[in-house]
Amino acid sequence: MNPRTLTAPLRSLRSSLPLRPQVVASGRIAPLPVSRMNVRSYSETAEDKSFHAQEDKRITELETAKKESDERAKKLEEELKELKKEIQYVRADYQTATRRASEERAKASEFAIAGFARALLETVDVLQKALKSVKQPIPIENSGLKQLYDGIGLTEKTLIKTFERHNMKRLDNLKGELFDPNLHEAEFMIPKEVAPKKENGDSHEPNEIMQVNSEGWMIGNRVLRPAKVGVVQPE
């Protein structure tokens, strides 16, 4: 038998067996060296942990920033609502002040002309009495009286149109209306039984105006002069 054929399998078996651990001077067995593969695997795991920790920290910071941003947006929205309310209040106050100023100007204008207009009303009363004193119809041969009558009538109409242009109006067609102490002044009262009939023949009811002695006038919403009337006595 050839000895080389026996030694070849032995060499192969020796190479496949693990190395014999080294014995140190103390008699203990020295630890085997750590392989490069294990070191590399541990290093990658540590990097992954560090990366995930950084990502978690970044996500936490973003969530905190988003929460603060939402709270700030909510606060700004509430402040905007309050500002809108304040603007509405200021606008309402401005409109109220403007309306009041306009009303005060109108009242001041009315007061400024009230005394003068009241004095002119007496002139209108005189003109109306003069017109009523002329018997109708005027005779044709009396042309002078006719011209005078027409002139007085034209003057009275011109004054009334001037009053109307200055927001003055008459309280007319008062016969048959109920007496209102805010608009009328009762110069006398008579019982229903002795009160004259209406033009249509009906009787006046209690507290009705049956006679107008002097026209009433308004200036704006104020009474410039109450109408002087005769009233049927209330029951």
C-alpha positions in Angstrom: 0.0 0.0 0.0 1.2 3.4 -0.9 1.6 5.6 2.3 0.6 8.8 0.4 -2.9 7.4 -0.2 -3.3 7.3 3.6 -1.9 10.7 4.5 -4.1 12.6 2.1 -7.4 11.9 3.9 -5.8 12.8 7.2 -4.7 16.2 5.9 -8.2 16.9 4.7 -9.7 15.9 8.1 -7.2 18.1 9.9 -8.0 21.2 7.8 -11.7 20.7 8.5 -11.4 20.6 12.3 -11.4 23.9 14.3 -8.1 25.2 15.5 -7.0 24.2 18.9 -7.4 26.9 21.4 -4.3 28.4 22.7 -3.3 27.9 26.3 -1.9 30.9 28.1 0.6 30.7 30.8 -2.1 30.6 33.5 -3.4 27.4 32.0 -6.7 29.1 30.8 -7.8 28.8 27.2 -7.6 32.1 25.2 -10.8 33.3 23.6 -11.1 33.0 19.9 -10.9 36.3 17.9 -14.2 37.9 16.8 -14.9 37.6 13.1 -15.1 40.7 10.9 -18.7 39.8 9.9 -20.0 40.1 13.5 -18.3 43.5 14.0 -19.8 44.8 10.8 -23.3 43.5 11.7 -23.2 45.3 15.2 -22.0 48.6 13.6 -25.0 48.7 11.1 -27.5 48.1 13.9 -26.2 51.0 16.0 -26.4 53.3 12.9 -30.0 52.2 12.4 -30.9 53.0 16.0 -29.3 56.5 15.7 -31.1 57.2 12.5 -34.5 56.2 13.9 -33.9 58.2 17.0 -33.2 61.3 14.9 -36.3 60.7 12.8 -38.4 60.3 15.9 -37.1 63.5 17.3 -37.7 65.3 14.0 -41.3 64.0 13.9 -41.9 65.1 17.5 -40.6 68.6 16.7 -42.9 68.8 13.6 -45.9 67.7 15.5 -45.1 70.3 18.3 -44.7 73.0 15.6 -48.0 72.0 14.0 -49.8 72.1 17.3 -48.5 75.5 18.1 -49.4 76.7 14.6 -52.9 75.4 14.9 -53.3 77.1 18.3 -52.0 80.4 16.9 -54.3 80.2 13.8 -57.3 79.5 16.2 -56.3 82.5 18.3 -56.0 84.8 15.2 -59.4 83.6 13.9 -61.0 84.5 17.2 -59.2 87.9 17.2 -60.5 88.4 13.6 -64.1 87.7 14.7 -63.8 90.2 17.5 -62.4 92.8 15.1 -65.3 92.2 12.7 -67.8 92.7 15.6 -66.0 96.0 16.6 -66.2 97.2 13.0 -69.9 96.5 12.9 -70.4 98.3 16.2 -68.4 101.3 14.9 -70.3 101.3 11.7 -73.7 101.2 13.5 -72.5 104.0 15.8 -71.4 106.1 12.8 -74.7 105.6 11.0 -76.6 106.5 14.2 -74.5 109.6 14.7 -75.0 110.6 11.0 -78.8 110.1 11.3 -78.9 112.1 14.5 -76.8 114.9 13.0 -79.1 115.1 10.0 -82.2 115.2 12.3 -80.6 117.9 14.4 -79.8 120.0 11.3 -83.4 119.6 10.1 -84.7 120.6 13.6 -82.4 123.6 13.7 -83.6 124.7 10.3 -87.2 124.2 11.4 -86.6 126.3 14.6 -84.9 129.0 12.6 -87.9 129.6 10.3 -90.6 128.6 12.8 -91.1 132.1 14.2 -91.0 133.8 10.8 -93.4 131.3 9.3 -95.8 131.6 12.2 -95.9 135.4 11.7 -96.6 134.9 8.0 -99.5 132.6 8.8 -101.3 135.5 10.4 -101.0 137.2 7.0 -102.5 134.2 5.3 -105.4 134.3 7.8 -106.1 138.0 7.0 -106.0 137.3 3.3 -108.4 134.3 3.7 -110.8 136.4 5.8 -110.7 139.1 3.1 -111.6 136.6 0.4 -114.5 135.2 2.5 -115.9 138.6 3.1 -116.5 139.2 -0.6 -119.9 138.0 -1.6 -120.1 135.8 -4.7 -120.6 136.2 -7.5 -119.1 139.6 -8.0 -121.2 141.8 -10.2 -119.7 142.3 -13.7 -119.9 146.0 -13.5 -117.7 146.0 -10.3 -114.5 145.2 -12.2 -112.3 147.0 -9.5 -113.5 144.6 -6.8 -113.1 141.6 -9.1 -109.4 142.6 -9.8 -108.8 143.2 -6.1 -110.3 139.8 -5.2 -108.2 138.0 -7.8 -105.1 139.8 -6.6 -105.7 138.8 -3.0 -106.4 135.2 -4.0 -103.2 135.0 -6.0 -101.2 136.4 -3.1 -102.7 133.8 -0.7 -101.9 130.9 -3.1 -98.3 132.2 -3.6 -97.7 132.3 0.1 -99.1 128.8 0.6 -96.8 127.4 -2.2 -93.9 129.1 -0.5 -94.8 127.4 2.8 -95.0 124.0 1.1 -91.6 124.4 -0.5 -90.2 124.8 3.1 -91.7 121.6 4.4 -94.9 123.2 5.8 -98.3 121.7 5.2 -101.9 122.6 6.2 -104.2 120.5 8.4 -107.2 120.7 6.1 -110.4 118.8 5.7 -110.9 118.6 9.4 -114.7 118.7 9.6 -116.0 115.3 10.7 -112.6 114.1 12.1 -112.1 113.3 15.8 -110.6 115.9 18.0 -106.9 115.5 18.7 -105.4 117.7 21.4 -102.0 117.3 19.9 -103.1 118.8 16.6 -106.2 120.9 17.4 -107.2 123.6 19.8 -110.9 123.5 20.9 -112.3 127.0 21.1 -115.7 125.8 22.1 -117.8 122.6 22.6 -121.5 122.1 22.2 -123.8 119.1 23.0 -124.6 116.7 20.2 -128.3 117.6 20.4 -127.8 121.2 19.4 -124.8 120.7 17.0 -125.5 121.6 13.4 -125.9 118.8 10.9 -123.2 117.7 8.4 -123.5 118.7 4.7 -125.0 115.3 3.9 -127.6 115.7 6.7 -126.1 113.3 9.2 -125.5 114.2 12.8 -122.1 114.8 14.3 -120.8 112.2 16.7 -119.4 113.1 20.1 -115.8 114.5 20.0 -116.0 115.2 16.3 -114.9 118.5 14.8 -117.9 120.4 13.4 -116.4 123.8 12.7 -112.9 125.1 11.7 -112.2 128.7 12.7 -108.5 128.8 11.9 -106.4 126.4 9.8 -103.6 124.4 11.5 -100.1 124.0 10.1 -97.3 121.5 10.5 -93.6 122.1 9.8 -91.9 118.8 9.3 -93.2 116.5 12.0 -93.9 119.3 14.5 -97.0 121.4 15.0 -96.4 124.9 13.9 -99.8 126.1 14.8 -102.8 123.9 16.0 -106.1 124.3 14.2 -108.7 126.2 16.1 -111.9 124.3 16.0 -115.4 123.8 17.4 -116.1 120.3 18.8 -119.1 118.3 19.6 -119.1 117.6 23.4 -117.9 114.1 24.3 -120.3 111.9 26.1 
